[in-house]
């Protein structure tokens, strides 16, 4: 939708009760910033692929690199970003590190995004 397609009010009238209610529900600025940072992480298709891979099973860097036909260094870099954003977690087993989605919220975000894209 082009910006000129957005309709504006014909008469300027602020609905104070609605504005005040919305203002009271608005999270703190720091919280909104952190939320925006989490959503930025979802803005990279490689990271989305990694999340979808981990949606199915816990995997090590070698497995993910093989599956996505990428080098381990690139996968490690993306996993570091995902881990810093608390979207994935790691578990060490001897010399190997296995990655999985951090919690059910990440699973839900992916499901909600896909549901939104596929709805008619």
DRENKEGU-804691 format. One record per residue: residue number from 1; residue in one letter; z, y, x of N, C-alpha, C in turn. Coordinates in nm, 3 decimals, m for minus. Layout:
BEGIN
   num   residu      n_pz      n_py      n_px     ca_pz     ca_py     ca_px      c_pz      c_py      c_px
   NUM        A         Z         Y         X         Z         Y         X         Z         Y         X
...
//
This chain:
BEGIN
   num   residu      n_pz      n_py      n_px     ca_pz     ca_py     ca_px      c_pz      c_py      c_px
     1        X     0.000    m0.116     0.085     0.000     0.000     0.000     0.000     0.124     0.090
     2        X    m0.094     0.212     0.066    m0.102     0.335     0.144     0.010     0.429     0.103
     3        X     0.048     0.516     0.193     0.159     0.607     0.165     0.130     0.697     0.045
     4        X     0.004     0.729     0.022    m0.030     0.815    m0.092    m0.023     0.740    m0.225
     5        X    m0.008     0.606    m0.219     0.004     0.527    m0.340     0.146     0.523    m0.396
     6        X     0.242     0.577    m0.321     0.381     0.577    m0.366     0.400     0.693    m0.462
     7        X     0.454     0.661    m0.577     0.476     0.765    m0.677     0.607     0.838    m0.649
     8        X     0.609     0.967    m0.676     0.728     1.049    m0.659     0.770     1.101    m0.796
     9        X     0.894     1.144    m0.800     0.944     1.203    m0.924     0.868     1.332    m0.952
    10        X     0.837     1.355    m1.077     0.771     1.480    m1.113     0.869     1.596    m1.113
    11        X     0.994     1.563    m1.135     1.098     1.666    m1.142     1.210     1.623    m1.047
    12        X     1.257     1.715    m0.965     1.365     1.682    m0.873     1.496     1.681    m0.949
    13        X     1.557     1.563    m0.954     1.686     1.549    m1.020     1.761     1.437    m0.947
    14        X     1.868     1.472    m0.880     1.947     1.374    m0.808     2.047     1.311    m0.904
    15        X     2.050     1.179    m0.906     2.144     1.105    m0.989     2.268     1.078    m0.904
    16        X     2.363     1.170    m0.907     2.480     1.168    m0.820     2.558     1.037    m0.830
    17        X     2.574     0.982    m0.951     2.650     0.859    m0.966     2.583     0.743    m0.892
    18        X     2.450     0.733    m0.900     2.379     0.628    m0.829     2.386     0.648    m0.678
    19        X     2.370     0.773    m0.635     2.375     0.805    m0.492     2.513     0.773    m0.436
    20        X     2.617     0.811    m0.507     2.754     0.786    m0.460     2.787     0.637    m0.456
    21        X     2.740     0.563    m0.555     2.763     0.418    m0.558     2.692     0.352    m0.440
    22        X     2.568     0.390    m0.417     2.492     0.334    m0.304     2.556     0.372    m0.171
    23        X     2.600     0.497    m0.159     2.664     0.544    m0.035     2.790     0.464    m0.006
    24        X     2.868     0.433    m0.110     2.992     0.357    m0.092     2.965     0.215    m0.045
    25        X     2.849     0.160    m0.079     2.814     0.023    m0.042     2.744     0.013     0.093
    26        X     2.701     0.126     0.147     2.626     0.128     0.272     2.718     0.090     0.388
    27        X     2.680    m0.012     0.466     2.763    m0.052     0.581     2.769     0.059     0.687
    28        X     2.863     0.044     0.779     2.877     0.139     0.890     2.748     0.143     0.972
    29        X     2.723     0.254     1.037     2.602     0.273     1.117     2.589     0.167     1.226
    30        X     2.699     0.135     1.294     2.696     0.033     1.400     2.654    m0.103     1.344
    31        X     2.702    m0.136     1.226     2.667    m0.263     1.162     2.520    m0.267     1.127
    32        X     2.469    m0.156     1.074     2.327    m0.148     1.040     2.240    m0.159     1.165
    33        X     2.284    m0.099     1.273     2.211    m0.108     1.400     2.205    m0.254     1.446
    34        X     2.321    m0.322     1.442     2.327    m0.462     1.484     2.237    m0.550     1.397
    35        X     2.235    m0.523     1.268     2.150    m0.599     1.176     2.002    m0.576     1.209
    36        X     1.966    m0.453     1.237     1.828    m0.422     1.274     1.790    m0.495     1.403
    37        X     1.883    m0.504     1.497     1.856    m0.575     1.623     1.831    m0.723     1.598
    38        X     1.908    m0.784     1.507     1.886    m0.925     1.474     1.747    m0.943     1.415
    39        X     1.708    m0.854     1.324     1.576    m0.868     1.262     1.463    m0.843     1.362
    40        X     1.487    m0.762     1.465     1.386    m0.743     1.570     1.356    m0.875     1.640
    41        X     1.459    m0.957     1.657     1.441    m1.086     1.724     1.343    m1.173     1.645
    42        X     1.345    m1.160     1.512     1.254    m1.237     1.428     1.111    m1.182     1.434
    43        X     1.090    m1.071     1.504     0.959    m1.007     1.511     0.866    m1.066     1.615
    44        X     0.900    m1.179     1.673     0.817    m1.241     1.776     0.780    m1.382     1.730
    45        X     0.651    m1.411     1.724     0.606    m1.540     1.670     0.651    m1.658     1.757
    46        X     0.663    m1.640     1.887     0.712    m1.749     1.973     0.855    m1.784     1.937
    47        X     0.938    m1.682     1.917     1.077    m1.709     1.880     1.085    m1.776     1.743
    48        X     0.998    m1.735     1.651     0.995    m1.799     1.518     0.956    m1.946     1.533
    49        X     0.858    m1.975     1.618     0.819    m2.115     1.642     0.937    m2.195     1.696
    50        X     1.008    m2.137     1.792     1.124    m2.207     1.850     1.228    m2.232     1.742
    51        X     1.255    m2.133     1.660     1.353    m2.152     1.552     1.309    m2.262     1.457
    52        X     1.181    m2.265     1.424     1.131    m2.370     1.334     1.141    m2.508     1.398
    53        X     1.116    m2.517     1.528     1.132    m2.644     1.599     1.278    m2.689     1.592
    54        X     1.369    m2.596     1.615     1.512    m2.629     1.612     1.563    m2.650     1.470
    55        X     1.487    m2.606     1.373     1.515    m2.630     1.232     1.518    m2.781     1.207
    56        X     1.431    m2.853     1.280     1.415    m2.996     1.260     1.510    m3.080     1.345
    57        X     1.534    m3.037     1.468     1.615    m3.120     1.558     1.666    m3.038     1.676
    58        X     1.776    m3.083     1.731     1.829    m3.028     1.855     1.735    m3.071     1.968
    59        X     1.699    m2.977     2.057     1.606    m3.010     2.164     1.643    m2.938     2.293
    60        X     1.594    m2.994     2.404     1.611    m2.927     2.533     1.488    m2.841     2.561
    61        X     1.497    m2.759     2.664     1.387    m2.668     2.700     1.259    m2.747     2.727
    62        X     1.271    m2.859     2.795     1.153    m2.941     2.828     1.079    m2.985     2.702
    63        X     1.157    m3.031     2.603     1.097    m3.076     2.477     1.026    m2.962     2.405
    64        X     1.091    m2.847     2.398     1.034    m2.731     2.328     0.907    m2.684     2.398
    65        X     0.913    m2.678     2.532     0.796    m2.635     2.610     0.678    m2.729     2.586
    66        X     0.704    m2.859     2.586     0.598    m2.959     2.562     0.540    m2.941     2.422
    67        X     0.626    m2.929     2.324     0.583    m2.917     2.184     0.499    m2.792     2.160
    68        X     0.541    m2.680     2.220     0.471    m2.553     2.196     0.363    m2.525     2.301
    69        X     0.344    m2.619     2.396     0.244    m2.605     2.501     0.264    m2.474     2.579
    70        X     0.389    m2.454     2.621     0.426    m2.335     2.698     0.504    m2.380     2.821
    71        X     0.520    m2.291     2.917     0.599    m2.329     3.034     0.749    m2.312     3.005
    72        X     0.828    m2.386     3.080     0.972    m2.387     3.058     1.036    m2.250     3.080
    73        X     0.982    m2.174     3.173     1.035    m2.042     3.201     1.022    m1.950     3.079
    74        X     0.906    m1.954     3.015     0.885    m1.871     2.895     0.977    m1.913     2.782
    75        X     0.995    m2.044     2.765     1.084    m2.094     2.660     1.228    m2.054     2.691
    76        X     1.270    m2.069     2.815     1.406    m2.032     2.855     1.433    m1.884     2.827
    77        X     1.335    m1.801     2.856     1.350    m1.657     2.831     1.372    m1.630     2.682
    78        X     1.292    m1.693     2.598     1.305    m1.673     2.453     1.436    m1.731     2.401
    79        X     1.476    m1.845     2.454     1.604    m1.905     2.411     1.721    m1.816     2.449
    80        X     1.712    m1.750     2.563     1.819    m1.658     2.606     1.834    m1.543     2.504
    81        X     1.721    m1.490     2.460     1.723    m1.383     2.359     1.781    m1.435     2.228
    82        X     1.739    m1.552     2.187     1.789    m1.611     2.062     1.939    m1.641     2.071
    83        X     1.983    m1.685     2.187     2.125    m1.716     2.206     2.209    m1.588     2.206
    84        X     2.160    m1.483     2.273     2.231    m1.354     2.275     2.245    m1.296     2.135
    85        X     2.150    m1.324     2.049     2.153    m1.276     1.911     2.229    m1.372     1.819
    86        X     2.286    m1.476     1.877     2.364    m1.576     1.803     2.281    m1.648     1.696
    87        X     2.154    m1.669     1.726     2.067    m1.743     1.636     2.055    m1.889     1.678
    88        X     2.076    m1.916     1.807     2.081    m2.054     1.856     2.207    m2.071     1.939
    89        X     2.247    m2.197     1.952     2.361    m2.232     2.038     2.317    m2.345     2.130
    90        X     2.394    m2.367     2.234     2.359    m2.471     2.330     2.474    m2.568     2.346
    91        X     2.436    m2.688     2.391     2.533    m2.794     2.418     2.487    m2.866     2.544
    92        X     2.578    m2.878     2.640     2.544    m2.945     2.765     2.577    m3.094     2.754
    93        X     2.482    m3.175     2.802     2.501    m3.319     2.808     2.457    m3.362     2.948
    94        X     2.553    m3.372     3.038     2.521    m3.401     3.179     2.448    m3.284     3.239
    95        X     2.326    m3.310     3.287     2.246    m3.204     3.348     2.153    m3.136     3.250
    96        X     2.148    m3.186     3.128     2.059    m3.127     3.028     2.136    m3.037     2.932
    97        X     2.066    m2.935     2.884     2.121    m2.844     2.783     2.034    m2.858     2.659
    98        X     2.100    m2.884     2.548     2.030    m2.898     2.421     2.058    m2.776     2.334
    99        X     1.955    m2.732     2.263     1.965    m2.613     2.178     1.950    m2.653     2.032
   100        X     2.019    m2.578     1.947     2.009    m2.598     1.802     2.031    m2.463     1.734
   101        X     1.999    m2.456     1.606     2.026    m2.334     1.531     2.176    m2.311     1.530
   102        X     2.217    m2.186     1.537     2.359    m2.154     1.549     2.438    m2.198     1.427
   103        X     2.386    m2.173     1.309     2.457    m2.212     1.188     2.362    m2.216     1.070
   104        X     2.416    m2.245     0.955     2.335    m2.258     0.833     2.271    m2.125     0.793
   105        X     2.328    m2.012     0.836     2.269    m1.881     0.802     2.128    m1.867     0.858
   106        X     2.108    m1.913     0.980     1.975    m1.904     1.043     1.876    m1.987     0.963
   107        X     1.919    m2.104     0.926     1.837    m2.193     0.841     1.800    m2.121     0.712
   108        X     1.897    m2.056     0.651     1.876    m1.986     0.524     1.780    m1.867     0.541
   109        X     1.793    m1.792     0.649     1.705    m1.678     0.674     1.560    m1.725     0.683
   110        X     1.538    m1.833     0.757     1.402    m1.888     0.770     1.350    m1.935     0.635
   111        X     1.433    m2.005     0.561     1.392    m2.053     0.428     1.359    m1.937     0.335
   112        X     1.443    m1.834     0.335     1.421    m1.719     0.248     1.293    m1.645     0.285
   113        X     1.269    m1.628     0.415     1.146    m1.561     0.460     1.022    m1.638     0.417
   114        X     1.024    m1.769     0.434     0.909    m1.850     0.396     0.892    m1.851     0.244
   115        X     1.001    m1.857     0.171     0.992    m1.853     0.025     0.931    m1.721    m0.021
   116        X     0.969    m1.613     0.043     0.914    m1.482     0.007     0.764    m1.478     0.033
   117        X     0.721    m1.533     0.148     0.579    m1.532     0.183     0.495    m1.617     0.090
   118        X     0.550    m1.727     0.042     0.471    m1.821    m0.037     0.482    m1.801    m0.187
   119        X     0.566    m1.707    m0.232     0.575    m1.686    m0.377     0.451    m1.614    m0.426
   120        X     0.420    m1.636    m0.553     0.299    m1.574    m0.610     0.332    m1.447    m0.684
//
